[in-house]
């Protein structure tokens, strides 16, 4: 069936209500552009024929689109019907079902779309809409039905009359079409609405009037079909996606003390029996081993790698650093651009001074070292195996040898070695 299905992803809009210079589909949901989730969906559905319609700042958006996916540019943003027409030029030789998706609907699951496609194909329909029931449907197009309860059209919110605005069944925007019927209907769409745009939703009324088969499938979870049009929508999508991420991690054996206050980005890898304490933020591209303890109030930034049985405690920030197994950093630390070995004790208040206003440099702390409280390590610097820094020491770009003990400002070696 997948060979006879093509998908068109509409991602050309400005997103004016976002009030942002960034293209809407690049705004992150749990640390990842929302469009990337839609691409995950089509990959999961194994749909090979894909066209993405770009428009506003398309140069930025195309950077995250994998090779092999066709791109169409909508030069003038004249509405969704015009965008689909633009995409169809890339599908001239394709015959079958066209699935319409949107780059700003990142929460859809493959089960819902799989059900929609199956219903459309099994019943040989000309158009099948994914609909939903909402108590407060403001902002969505309303599903119009005739006296026999058949779908007869869609009234967009901005063009709906008072009676239509009372309808609770809404259009999610996700539609399957027979390609030939879609082309014929698109040719009859006119900009007869207030915004003078060509609406894809007008094709439903056109198909109905020409006695073609139009039906709908109701989605069970309306949150899946949430379209992101504002900062408020983006915040809601982040909450929903965060809940999914946290639940999946817990299923894999990760302990999250308070899922509502654990902010973990998409793709984070965390081993079994690791515990995440409240108010911990874990950004993208972070890997955490087994039986670790993270937080509370910890911030693990991009590029962090933690081995097994690592303790990264409260009020700790780590970025672009690797920390090997059984190392402890329990309180009030900043560890940036660091390579820290096994069984190292990082005292409270330790700071790796990795930036000199021109470039970032690395700190290396080898196995078994003990870093005293309030030590400042001015990079580049290396601390040898089983070495000790006294409390309040400042290592000003001067290495510490294996087993050496240093104290003071600047740090000076004692004669005694471990």
VOFI-893071 format. One record per residue (C-alpha): residue in three letters; x, y, z. Coordinates in Angstrom, 1 decimal, padded with zeros to 4 digits. Example, Ala and Ser with C-alpha at 12.3 -4.5 7.8 and 13.67 -1.06 7.14 Angstrom:
! VOFI-893071
 resn     xx     yy     zz
  ALA  012.3 -004.5  007.8
  SER  013.7 -001.1  007.1
END
This chain:
! VOFI-893071
 resn     xx     yy     zz
  UNK  000.0  000.0  000.0
  UNK  002.9  002.4  000.8
  UNK  003.9  002.4 -002.9
  UNK  000.6  004.0 -003.8
  UNK  000.8  006.7 -001.2
  UNK  002.6  010.1 -001.4
  UNK  002.8  012.7  001.2
  UNK  002.9  016.5  000.9
  UNK  004.1  018.4  003.9
  UNK  003.1  022.0  004.0
  UNK  005.7  024.1  005.8
  UNK  005.8  027.4  003.9
  UNK  004.0  029.7  006.3
  UNK  005.4  032.7  008.2
  UNK  003.7  031.9  011.5
  UNK  002.8  035.6  012.2
  UNK  001.3  034.9  015.5
  UNK  004.6  033.4  016.8
  UNK  006.0  037.0  016.6
  UNK  009.4  035.6  015.6
  UNK  012.1  036.1  013.0
  UNK  012.6  032.3  013.0
  UNK  010.5  030.2  010.6
  UNK  007.7  028.6  012.5
  UNK  008.5  025.0  011.7
  UNK  012.0  025.5  013.2
  UNK  010.8  026.4  016.6
  UNK  011.9  023.7  019.0
  UNK  009.7  021.2  020.8
  UNK  011.7  019.5  023.6
  UNK  014.9  020.7  022.0
  UNK  014.1  019.7  018.4
  UNK  012.6  021.6  015.4
  UNK  008.9  020.7  015.2
  UNK  009.2  019.8  011.5
  UNK  011.7  017.0  012.4
  UNK  008.9  015.1  014.3
  UNK  006.7  015.2  011.1
  UNK  009.6  013.8  009.1
  UNK  009.9  011.0  011.8
  UNK  006.2  010.3  011.2
  UNK  006.5  009.8  007.5
  UNK  009.7  007.7  008.0
  UNK  007.7  005.5  010.5
  UNK  004.9  005.1  008.0
  UNK  007.5  004.1  005.3
  UNK  006.2  006.5  002.8
  UNK  009.0  007.1  000.2
  UNK  007.3  009.6 -002.0
  UNK  007.5  012.9 -000.1
  UNK  007.4  016.5 -001.0
  UNK  007.9  019.4  001.4
  UNK  006.5  022.8  000.4
  UNK  008.7  025.6  001.7
  UNK  008.3  029.4  001.4
  UNK  009.2  031.8  004.2
  UNK  012.9  031.8  004.8
  UNK  013.2  028.4  003.0
  UNK  017.0  028.6  003.0
  UNK  017.0  028.1  006.8
  UNK  014.4  025.3  006.8
  UNK  015.9  023.2  004.0
  UNK  019.0  022.7  006.2
  UNK  017.2  020.2  008.4
  UNK  015.5  018.3  005.6
  UNK  017.3  014.9  004.8
  UNK  018.5  014.2  001.3
  UNK  016.1  012.2 -000.9
  UNK  013.0  014.3  000.1
  UNK  011.7  016.6 -002.7
  UNK  011.4  020.3 -002.0
  UNK  009.0  022.7 -003.7
  UNK  009.2  026.4 -003.1
  UNK  005.9  028.4 -002.8
  UNK  007.2  031.8 -004.0
  UNK  004.0  033.7 -003.0
  UNK  002.1  032.5  000.0
  UNK -001.3  032.3 -001.6
  UNK -002.8  029.7  000.7
  UNK -002.8  025.9  001.2
  UNK -004.5  025.0 -002.1
  UNK -001.8  026.9 -004.0
  UNK  000.9  025.2 -001.9
  UNK -000.5  021.7 -002.7
  UNK -000.6  022.7 -006.4
  UNK  003.1  023.6 -006.1
  UNK  004.0  020.3 -004.6
  UNK  002.0  018.2 -007.2
  UNK  004.4  019.4 -009.9
  UNK  006.9  017.1 -008.2
  UNK  004.5  014.2 -008.4
  UNK  003.5  014.2 -012.0
  UNK  004.2  010.5 -012.6
  UNK  002.7  009.4 -009.3
  UNK -000.8  007.7 -009.2
  UNK -002.6  006.9 -006.0
  UNK -003.3  008.5 -002.6
  UNK -002.0  011.9 -001.6
  UNK -001.7  012.5  002.2
  UNK -001.5  016.1  003.3
  UNK  000.5  016.8  006.5
  UNK  001.7  020.0  008.1
  UNK  005.1  021.0  009.4
  UNK  003.5  022.6  012.4
  UNK  001.7  019.6  013.7
  UNK  004.4  017.6  015.5
  UNK  002.5  015.4  017.9
  UNK  000.8  013.0  015.5
  UNK  001.4  009.3  016.0
  UNK  001.7  006.8  013.2
  UNK -001.2  004.8  014.5
  UNK -003.7  007.6  013.9
  UNK -002.4  008.3  010.4
  UNK -002.2  004.6  009.6
  UNK -005.8  004.3  010.6
  UNK -006.8  007.2  008.4
  UNK -004.9  005.8  005.4
  UNK -006.3  002.3  005.8
  UNK -009.9  003.6  006.0
  UNK -009.4  005.8  002.9
  UNK -007.9  003.0  000.8
  UNK -010.2  000.2  002.0
  UNK -013.3  002.2  001.2
  UNK -012.0  003.6 -002.1
  UNK -012.8  007.2 -001.0
  UNK -012.0  010.4 -003.0
  UNK -011.2  012.3  000.2
  UNK -010.9  011.3  003.9
  UNK -010.5  013.9  006.6
  UNK -009.0  013.4  010.1
  UNK -011.6  015.1  012.3
  UNK -011.9  015.8  016.1
  UNK -014.6  016.8  018.6
  UNK -013.9  019.8  020.7
  UNK -015.9  021.5  023.4
  UNK -014.3  024.8  022.5
  UNK -013.4  024.7  018.8
  UNK -012.3  028.3  018.4
  UNK -009.6  028.7  015.8
  UNK -010.4  025.5  013.9
  UNK -012.3  024.9  010.6
  UNK -015.7  023.4  011.3
  UNK -016.9  020.2  009.6
  UNK -020.2  020.8  007.7
  UNK -022.6  017.9  007.2
  UNK -025.7  017.5  005.2
  UNK -029.1  016.1  006.5
  UNK -027.8  012.6  005.9
  UNK -024.7  013.4  008.1
  UNK -022.4  013.2  005.2
  UNK -019.5  015.6  005.1
  UNK -020.4  018.4  002.7
  UNK -017.7  021.0  003.3
  UNK -015.5  022.9  005.8
  UNK -016.0  026.4  007.1
  UNK -012.8  028.1  008.2
  UNK -013.1  030.0  011.5
  UNK -012.5  033.4  009.9
  UNK -015.2  032.8  007.3
  UNK -017.7  030.9  009.4
  UNK -021.1  032.4  010.4
  UNK -022.5  032.3  013.9
  UNK -024.3  029.0  013.4
  UNK -021.2  027.3  011.9
  UNK -019.1  028.5  014.8
  UNK -021.3  026.5  017.2
  UNK -020.3  023.3  015.5
  UNK -018.0  021.1  017.7
  UNK -016.5  018.8  015.1
  UNK -013.4  020.3  013.6
  UNK -011.0  019.8  010.8
  UNK -007.5  018.9  011.9
  UNK -006.1  019.7  008.4
  UNK -004.9  016.2  007.8
  UNK -006.6  014.8  004.6
  UNK -006.2  011.9  002.2
  UNK -007.1  012.5 -001.4
  UNK -007.3  010.5 -004.6
  UNK -004.8  012.3 -006.7
  UNK -006.9  012.8 -009.8
  UNK -009.9  014.0 -007.8
  UNK -007.6  016.4 -005.9
  UNK -006.2  017.9 -009.1
  UNK -009.7  018.4 -010.5
  UNK -011.0  020.1 -007.3
  UNK -007.9  022.3 -007.0
  UNK -008.6  023.7 -010.4
  UNK -012.0  024.9 -009.2
  UNK -010.8  026.6 -006.0
  UNK -011.3  030.3 -006.0
  UNK -010.1  033.0 -003.5
  UNK -013.6  033.8 -002.4
  UNK -012.7  034.3  001.3
  UNK -011.7  037.3  003.4
  UNK -008.0  036.7  003.1
  UNK -008.1  036.3 -000.7
  UNK -006.2  033.0 -000.3
  UNK -006.8  029.7 -002.0
  UNK -008.0  027.3  000.7
  UNK -007.3  023.5  000.4
  UNK -010.4  023.0  002.5
  UNK -012.6  024.4 -000.3
  UNK -011.9  021.2 -002.2
  UNK -014.1  019.2  000.1
  UNK -017.2  021.2 -000.8
  UNK -016.3  021.0 -004.5
  UNK -015.9  017.2 -004.3
  UNK -019.2  016.9 -002.4
  UNK -021.1  019.0 -005.0
  UNK -019.7  016.7 -007.7
  UNK -021.0  013.6 -005.9
  UNK -017.6  012.2 -005.0
  UNK -017.0  010.1 -001.9
  UNK -016.0  012.2  001.1
  UNK -015.8  010.8  004.6
  UNK -013.9  011.3  007.9
  UNK -012.1  009.5  010.6
  UNK -012.2  010.9  014.1
  UNK -008.9  011.1  016.0
  UNK -009.1  009.7  019.6
  UNK -006.6  012.1  021.1
  UNK -007.1  015.7  020.0
  UNK -003.7  016.6  021.4
  UNK -002.1  014.7  018.6
  UNK -003.6  017.1  016.0
  UNK -002.5  020.3  017.9
  UNK -001.4  022.8  015.3
  UNK  001.2  025.3  016.6
  UNK  000.3  028.8  015.7
  UNK  001.3  030.8  018.8
  UNK  003.7  030.7  021.7
  UNK  000.9  029.4  023.8
  UNK  000.5  026.5  021.4
  UNK  004.2  025.9  021.4
  UNK  004.3  025.7  025.2
  UNK  001.4  023.2  025.2
  UNK  003.1  021.0  022.6
  UNK  006.3  021.1  024.7
  UNK  004.3  019.9  027.8
  UNK  002.7  017.0  025.8
  UNK  006.0  015.9  024.2
  UNK  007.8  016.1  027.5
  UNK  005.3  013.8  029.1
  UNK  005.8  011.3  026.3
  UNK  009.6  011.5  026.6
  UNK  009.5  011.1  030.4
  UNK  007.1  008.2  030.2
  UNK  009.2  006.4  027.6
  UNK  012.3  006.8  029.8
  UNK  010.5  005.5  032.8
  UNK  009.4  002.4  030.9
  UNK  013.1  001.8  030.2
  UNK  014.0  001.8  033.8
  UNK  014.9  005.4  034.5
  UNK  013.7  006.9  037.8
  UNK  012.1  010.3  037.4
  UNK  011.1  011.6  040.9
  UNK  008.8  014.3  039.5
  UNK  008.0  014.0  035.8
  UNK  006.4  017.4  035.8
  UNK  009.7  019.1  036.8
  UNK  012.1  017.1  034.7
  UNK  012.8  018.8  031.4
  UNK  014.5  016.3  029.1
  UNK  015.2  016.9  025.4
  UNK  014.3  014.6  022.6
  UNK  016.9  011.9  022.0
  UNK  018.6  012.0  025.4
  UNK  020.0  008.6  026.3
  UNK  019.8  007.5  029.9
  UNK  020.7  004.2  031.4
  UNK  018.7  001.9  033.8
  UNK  018.5  002.8  037.5
  UNK  019.6  006.4  036.9
  UNK  017.5  008.8  039.0
  UNK  016.5  012.3  037.8
  UNK  015.6  014.6  040.6
  UNK  013.2  017.6  040.3
  UNK  014.0  020.7  038.4
  UNK  016.7  019.1  036.2
  UNK  017.2  020.4  032.6
  UNK  018.8  018.0  030.1
  UNK  019.4  019.5  026.7
  UNK  019.9  017.7  023.3
  UNK  022.8  015.4  022.6
  UNK  023.3  014.2  026.1
  UNK  024.2  010.6  027.2
  UNK  023.9  009.4  030.7
  UNK  025.0  005.9  031.9
  UNK  023.5  003.5  034.4
  UNK  022.9  004.1  038.1
  UNK  023.6  007.8  038.0
  UNK  022.1  010.5  040.2
  UNK  021.2  013.8  038.5
  UNK  020.0  016.9  040.3
  UNK  018.0  018.4  041.8
  UNK  018.4  021.8  040.0
  UNK  021.0  020.4  037.6
  UNK  021.6  021.6  034.0
  UNK  023.2  019.2  031.6
  UNK  023.9  021.0  028.3
  UNK  024.7  019.8  024.8
  UNK  027.6  017.4  024.4
  UNK  027.6  016.1  028.0
  UNK  028.6  012.4  028.5
  UNK  028.3  010.7  031.9
  UNK  029.5  007.2  032.6
  UNK  028.0  004.8  035.1
  UNK  027.4  005.6  038.7
  UNK  028.2  009.3  038.3
  UNK  026.7  011.8  040.7
  UNK  025.9  015.2  039.2
  UNK  024.2  017.0  042.1
  UNK  022.3  020.1  042.9
  UNK  023.0  023.5  041.2
  UNK  025.5  021.9  038.7
  UNK  026.0  022.9  035.1
  UNK  027.9  020.7  032.7
  UNK  028.5  021.4  029.0
  UNK  030.6  019.6  026.3
  UNK  032.2  017.4  028.9
  UNK  032.7  013.7  029.5
  UNK  032.7  012.3  033.1
  UNK  033.8  008.7  033.6
  UNK  032.3  006.2  036.0
  UNK  032.0  006.7  039.8
  UNK  032.9  010.4  039.7
  UNK  031.2  012.7  042.1
  UNK  030.3  016.4  041.6
  UNK  027.6  017.0  044.2
  UNK  027.3  020.8  044.7
  UNK  027.5  024.1  043.0
  UNK  029.8  023.5  040.1
  UNK  030.4  024.6  036.5
  UNK  032.2  022.0  034.3
  UNK  032.7  023.1  030.7
  UNK  034.8  021.5  028.0
  UNK  036.2  019.0  030.5
  UNK  037.5  015.4  030.3
  UNK  037.2  013.9  033.8
  UNK  038.3  010.4  034.6
  UNK  037.1  007.7  036.9
  UNK  036.5  008.0  040.7
  UNK  037.2  011.7  040.8
  UNK  035.8  013.8  043.6
  UNK  034.8  017.3  042.5
  UNK  034.4  019.6  045.5
  UNK  031.6  022.1  045.9
  UNK  032.1  025.4  044.1
  UNK  034.6  024.0  041.5
  UNK  034.7  026.0  038.2
  UNK  036.5  025.2  035.0
  UNK  037.3  028.6  033.5
  UNK  037.1  027.5  029.9
  UNK  036.8  030.8  028.1
  UNK  039.3  033.6  027.9
  UNK  037.1  036.0  025.8
  UNK  038.7  034.7  022.6
  UNK  038.5  030.9  022.6
  UNK  037.4  027.9  024.7
  UNK  040.0  025.6  026.1
  UNK  039.8  022.1  027.7
  UNK  040.4  020.9  031.3
  UNK  041.6  017.3  031.9
  UNK  041.2  015.7  035.3
  UNK  042.6  012.1  035.5
  UNK  041.4  009.1  037.5
  UNK  041.3  009.3  041.2
  UNK  042.0  013.0  041.5
  UNK  040.5  015.1  044.3
  UNK  039.5  018.7  043.5
  UNK  039.0  020.8  046.6
  UNK  036.1  023.0  047.2
  UNK  036.1  026.4  045.3
  UNK  039.0  025.3  043.1
  UNK  039.2  027.3  039.8
  UNK  040.8  025.5  036.9
  UNK  041.9  028.0  034.3
  UNK  042.0  026.1  031.0
  UNK  043.9  024.7  029.3
  UNK  045.0  022.7  032.3
  UNK  045.6  019.0  033.3
  UNK  045.3  017.4  036.8
  UNK  047.1  014.1  037.1
  UNK  046.1  010.8  038.5
  UNK  045.3  010.9  042.3
  UNK  046.4  014.5  042.5
  UNK  044.9  016.9  045.0
  UNK  044.0  020.6  044.8
  UNK  043.5  022.4  048.1
  UNK  040.3  024.3  048.9
  UNK  040.2  027.7  047.1
  UNK  043.1  026.9  044.8
  UNK  043.5  028.6  041.4
  UNK  045.2  026.6  038.7
  UNK  046.3  029.3  036.2
  UNK  047.0  027.2  033.1
  UNK  049.6  025.2  035.0
  UNK  049.3  021.4  035.0
  UNK  049.4  019.2  038.2
  UNK  051.4  016.0  038.0
  UNK  050.3  012.5  039.1
  UNK  049.9  012.3  042.8
  UNK  050.9  016.0  043.3
  UNK  049.2  018.2  045.9
  UNK  048.8  021.9  045.1
  UNK  047.4  024.8  047.2
  UNK  046.9  028.5  047.1
  UNK  046.5  031.4  044.6
  UNK  048.1  030.7  042.2
  UNK  048.3  027.1  043.2
  UNK  051.7  025.9  044.3
  UNK  052.9  022.3  044.8
  UNK  053.6  020.9  048.2
  UNK  056.7  018.7  048.5
  UNK  054.5  015.8  049.7
  UNK  053.1  013.5  047.0
  UNK  050.4  010.8  047.4
END
